[in-house]
Amino acid sequence: MTTPAITLRPLTEHDAGALRDFYNDLSPASIRTFRPLGLSTTLDACEKIVVNANAPKATRYDLGAWHGNTLVGWGSVSGLDTDRPEFGLGVADAWQGQGIGKKLIDGVLDHARSRGLSRIYLIAVKDNARAIGLYNSRGFVQYGEMTGDWDGLSYVKMVADL
């Protein structure tokens, strides 16, 4: 499937408002499976993310998928300074199924490789077969399961060797 007029670029310190709007516009179904910032977020929380991602010794990398000036997808890796960097991915509801997730995963994994990381981890809601299939197609493999103590949902733990 062809992705219409999408540009990938790292989030800058000027993108906090776009990140907030992207996140808060996700449907309840999308928030259920992707909620690194809770059920909704604030401009302050998003400013902290983009400032950290652009700091000289950044501990995270945030890649945005843009349609014009609108953020329609967000891929990230946090914990770049740890032995367990964590991947996250969200795509706006209207843009899902158009290849944006694949492009974001590939871009974040390329960045992780360039930083010398050997592995990257993620957790996914167990019943989100579509996302798990996407992660598998990009090299992630399941190594365990868990129940979220914050929501009671079943999750799969995945890892990609870089």
Residue pairs with C-beta under 8 A, 6 or more apart in sequence:
1 97
1 98
1 99
2 98
2 99
3 98
3 99
3 100
3 103
4 67
4 98
5 67
5 68
6 65
6 66
6 67
6 72
6 73
6 100
6 103
7 65
7 66
7 67
8 63
8 64
8 65
8 66
8 103
8 104
8 107
9 63
9 64
9 66
10 53
10 54
10 61
10 62
10 63
10 64
11 19
11 49
11 50
11 53
11 54
11 62
11 63
11 64
11 74
12 50
12 54
13 47
13 50
13 51
13 54
14 50
15 50
15 64
15 71
16 43
16 46
16 47
16 49
16 50
17 43
17 46
18 64
18 69
18 70
18 71
19 41
19 46
19 49
19 50
19 62
19 64
19 71
19 74
20 41
20 42
20 43
20 45
20 46
21 71
22 70
22 71
22 72
22 74
22 90
22 92
23 37
23 40
23 41
23 46
23 74
23 90
24 40
24 41
25 92
26 34
26 90
26 92
26 93
27 93
29 93
30 90
30 92
30 93
30 96
31 39
31 40
32 125
32 153
33 124
33 125
33 128
33 131
34 88
34 89
34 90
36 76
36 88
37 45
37 46
49 60
49 62
50 62
52 58
52 59
52 60
53 60
53 61
53 62
53 76
57 81
58 80
59 78
59 79
59 80
59 81
60 76
60 77
60 78
60 79
60 80
61 76
61 77
61 80
61 108
61 111
61 112
61 115
62 74
62 75
62 76
63 74
63 75
63 76
63 104
63 107
63 108
63 111
64 71
64 73
64 74
65 71
65 72
65 73
65 74
65 75
65 91
65 95
65 100
65 103
65 104
66 72
67 95
71 92
72 91
72 92
72 94
72 95
72 100
73 89
73 90
73 91
73 92
73 95
73 100
73 101
73 103
73 104
74 88
74 89
74 90
74 91
74 104
75 87
75 88
75 89
75 101
75 104
75 105
75 107
75 108
76 87
76 88
76 89
76 108
77 85
77 86
77 87
77 88
77 108
77 111
77 112
77 120
78 85
78 86
78 88
79 85
79 86
80 112
80 115
80 117
84 121
85 112
85 117
85 119
85 120
85 121
86 120
86 121
86 122
87 105
87 108
87 120
87 121
87 122
87 160
88 122
89 101
89 104
89 105
89 108
89 122
89 131
91 100
91 101
91 104
101 131
101 134
102 134
102 137
102 138
105 134
105 135
105 138
106 138
108 120
109 120
109 138
109 139
109 160
109 162
112 120
112 162
113 162
117 162
118 161
118 162
119 159
119 160
119 161
119 162
120 159
120 160
120 162
121 157
121 158
121 159
122 135
122 140
122 157
122 158
122 159
123 146
123 155
123 156
123 157
123 158
124 131
124 132
124 135
124 155
124 156
124 158
125 131
125 153
125 154
125 155
126 132
126 145
126 153
126 154
126 155
126 156
127 154
132 142
132 156
132 158
135 158
135 160
138 160
139 160
139 161
140 158
140 159
140 160
141 158
141 159
141 160
142 156
142 157
142 158
143 157
143 158
143 159
144 156
144 157
145 154
145 155
145 156
145 157
146 154
146 155
146 157
147 153
147 154
147 155
148 154
148 155
